[in-house]
Amino acid sequence: MPQQATIGEAPAIVSRGALNNSVKYEQLTAAIGAELLNVTLGDAARDEALFAEIKALLLAHRVLFLRDQDISRADHVAFAERFGRLEDHPVAGSHPDHPGLVQIYKSPDQPIDRYENAWHADATWRDAPPMGCVLRCVETPAVGGDTMWANMVLAYEKLPDPVKAQIEGLRARHSIEASFGAKLPVEKRLALKAQFPDAEHPVVRIHPETGEKVLFVNAFATHFTNFHTPERVRYGQDYAPGAAQLLHYLISQAAIPEYQVRWRWRKNSVAIWDNRSTQHYAVMDYAPCHRKMERAGIIGDVPF
């Protein structure tokens, strides 16, 4: 098993050809998150054994953090591609020389879009949402701009048994039109929906690598698609309180502090997260400031 570092120890950097069990880390909360202390992702991009250790830690802790990763964009992309092919984003722009490396740049000159400061898993409006992401901080405000992550396996586990029974087999729609498309003129909004029709996913998905059950609704979810059955709805007015309030309740589970970790960014800090079992929230408490992040999203599979 990977070794946990002694607090205050100054570990050497793990280089290519590292032995198994060489990555040192500190767990950040009881629920989620660990900081890797002696790893350079440029090396991990080229070292299969080192990458395998990092991936095992990611499955165990769901989000990993690193400091002082002064790596090139090419190494950022190469490390992320160890997990799988990268995807572009239809609204956020990618770096011209590195397709799939999305530039999330905020500045005092433009209003802050209100997409990131909601609990969400990335791009669940896709039929196959991302498997995960590797996000590096290029420039950060002096104060503010933290990001939080929540463990959605734990969120499911802690649901009351009657709620688990109620949501078994439920499915929900996830929409880019109702989120990124909402501010667009109607013609562009409808064109965006035509390009990316609403996706339908199970409310409780199975993690394809660990077999865990994951609560899989978030800010992109608009409604249940199979709630209106004779067992749940006597008359039409049962639908709204039954479905809408239940969906709101489920989405709100990510906001429970006991399921969360909060990360303060510095230049060249990196977060790696499993998008299948977490949600995240970018705290927008820093305007007017520059905040520049670069994210590599890894193509995932269809949830089941």
N, C-alpha and C positions, 0 to 999 in steps of 0.2 A: 504493500500500500504506500501511496505517497507520504512523505514525511512532512510534518508541520514544523515550521521554523521556531526556534526560540526567540521570543520577543527581544528586540535590541541587538540581535546578532546581525552581522554584516556579511551575508553569504556571497560567495563568488558567483559570477555569472556562469550559467550552464551553457556550454558551447556545443557545437556539432559533435556527434559521436558520444553524447552523454549516456551514462549508464542508466538503467531503469531505476525508478524511485528517487530520482535526483532533484525533482522540482520541489522547492520549498515554498510554503504558502502559509497564510494566516486566514482562518475562517473569520468572517466579518460579523455575521449574526448567527443565531441558532437556526434560522429558517432558510437563509439563502446568502450566497456570495462568499468568495474567497479572493484574496489578493496574492498573486504570484510574485515572489520576491527576488528570484535569481534567474530570470528568463529574458532573453531577447527574441522577439518574434521573427526578426530577420533570420536567426539561426533555426528557429522552429520551422520556418518555411522550407528549410532545406534538409531537415533531419527528421526522418520518419519516426524514430523511437521517441524523440522529444515531443513531436507533435502528438503521438499516441498518448503520452502521459497527460498532456494538456487536454486532449479530448476526454479522457477518463475523468479528469477533475471537473470539466464542464458538465458532464452528465451527473456528477455527484452534487455539484454546488449551483448549477444552472446559470450563474453569471460569474465570470472571472475578470479581475482587474489587474492592470499593470501600470507602473509609473516609468517615466524616463525612457520611453520607446522612441528614440530619435531615429526612426527607420525611414526608408524611402517609400514613395507610393508604390513602387514596383514590389517591394517586400511586403507591404500591407496587402496588396492584391494576391501575391503568391501565397502568403499564409492563409488568407481566407479561402483561396481556391483549393487548399488541402481538404476542406470540408466538402467542396462541390463547386459546380459552376455558379458564377455570379449573375445577378439580375439587375437590369436597369429599372429606374422608377419613371413612370409616365409623366409625373408632374415635377418632381425635384430633378435638378440637372446633374449629370455625371461629368467627371473630369474628362476633358477632350482626349487626353492621351491614355486614359485608363477606363474603358467602358466597365460599368458596374461599380465604380467608386463614386458614390453619390456625394455631392458637395452640399452640406446643410449649413449654409452661410447666413448668419443674421448680422445686420448692421443698423446703426442709428438712422440710416436714410430710408429704410423700408419698414413697413409695419410687420410686426411679428405674427405669423400665421398661427391660428389656434388649433393646430392638429396634434402637436406633440405634447401639449400640457393637458392630456386626457389619458386615462389608463387604457393602454392598447397593446396588442401584439401586432407586429408590423405586417401590413398588407394582407390581412385576412380576407380582404375583398378579392383576392386571387383564388382560383380553384385549388392551387397548390401554393400556400403561403410560404414565406422563407423558412428554411430550417433554422437559421440563426444569422447573426450579424457580428461584424468586427468594426468597432467605432473608435476612431482616434481623434483626440482633441488637437487642433491646429492653433487655435487662439481662444482664450477664455476670458470672461469678465473678471475683474479683480475680486468681486464678491457676487455670489449668486450663480445661477445656471447649473445647479446640481441636477443629477438624474436619479430616479428611484426605480427599483425593480421589485416585482412581487412574485412569489412562488405560487403558481396556480395549481400545482399538484397538492400542496398543503391546503390551498383554498377549497379544493374539492373535498379533501379528506375531512375537513372540519365542518362541512355542511351538516345540518341536522339530517338524520336518517329519513324523515318524511319528505324533505326537499329532494334528497337523492332519489327517492322513489318517484317523485313527481316529475323529475327532469330526465329520467331514464328513457332513452329513445327519442328525446326531443331534438329537433334540428332548427337552425336559425340562419337567416340571410345576413350577409355582410356586404356593405355597399361603398364603393368609391364615389358614386354619384352624390350620396347624401353627406359625404365628408369633404374630400378634396374638390368635388365638383360643385358644391353648394354655392360658392361665390362666383361661379362662371355664368356668363350669359346663357340663356336657356338652350340655344343651339349647340354651344360648346359642351354644356353639361350633358345633353342627350347624346352627343357624339362620343363623349368619354364613357358613358354607360354602354353604348353600343360596342365600344372597343373592349370594355371590361364589364360584362354583365354581372349582376349580383351573384356572388358565390353562396352556396349553401353548405354548411358544415354541421357536424354533430355538436350539440351543446357540451357534451362530455366526450372528448377525444381520447384515444389510446396513444401514448407515446410510442413511436415505432421502434425505439431502441431499448427502452427500459420496461415497457409494458404497463407503465403507471397510467392511472386515469387523471385527466387534466380538465379543469373547468375552462371552456374554450369560447366564451363570449366576452366582448369588450366594446369599446366605443364605436367600432365599425358595424356592430350588429344592430339591425333595425327591428326585426321581429322574428317570432317563431313561425315556421312554415307548416307545422303539423300539430298545432295546439288545439285547433277547433274541431274536436271530436265529441261524440255524444257523452263520453265519460267525463269530459272536462267542462262542457258548455251545455247548460240547460236551455238558456235563451241567449239572444245576441249580446245582451248587456253583461253576460258573464265573461265575454271574451276580453274586454279591455282591462278590468281589474285582475283577471286571472293571468293573462299573458303579459301585459305591459308592466304590471307591478312585479311580477316574477322576474322578467328580464332585467328590470332596473335593479332588483335585489341581487341578482347574480353578478351583474356588471360591477356593483358596488363592493364586492368581496375583495377586489384587488386593493382597495383603499384601507384595508385593515393593517395597522402598523406591525402587528406581530408576524405578518407574512413578508415583510419588506426589508430591503437594504437601500441605503442612500449613499451616493458616491459624489465626492467633491472633485471636480475636474482641475487639472493643471495641464499646461502645454505638454504634449507628448504622452499624456495618459491614454490608456486603451481600456475599453470594455468589450468583452466577448460574451454573448448571451445565446442561450437556447430559446429561440422564438416559439418553440412548440410548447414549452412548459412555463413560460414567464409572460408577464406584461411589464411595461415600463411607462414612466411619466417624466417628461423633461420639464423641469420647473422654470417657468418664464418670469423670473423676478429680477431681471438684470437690465431691462431697457432703460435708457438708450445706450447700448454697448455693442461691441463686436463680439460675436460668438461663432467660431468657425469649427465645424466638425466634418469629418470625412468617414463615410460608412460603406462598407462592403457587405451586401446582403447575399446570402447563399440560397440558391433555389432549393425549395423543399419538396415534400410529397403531398398527395391529397390526403387530408385528415380522414381517419376512420374511427 
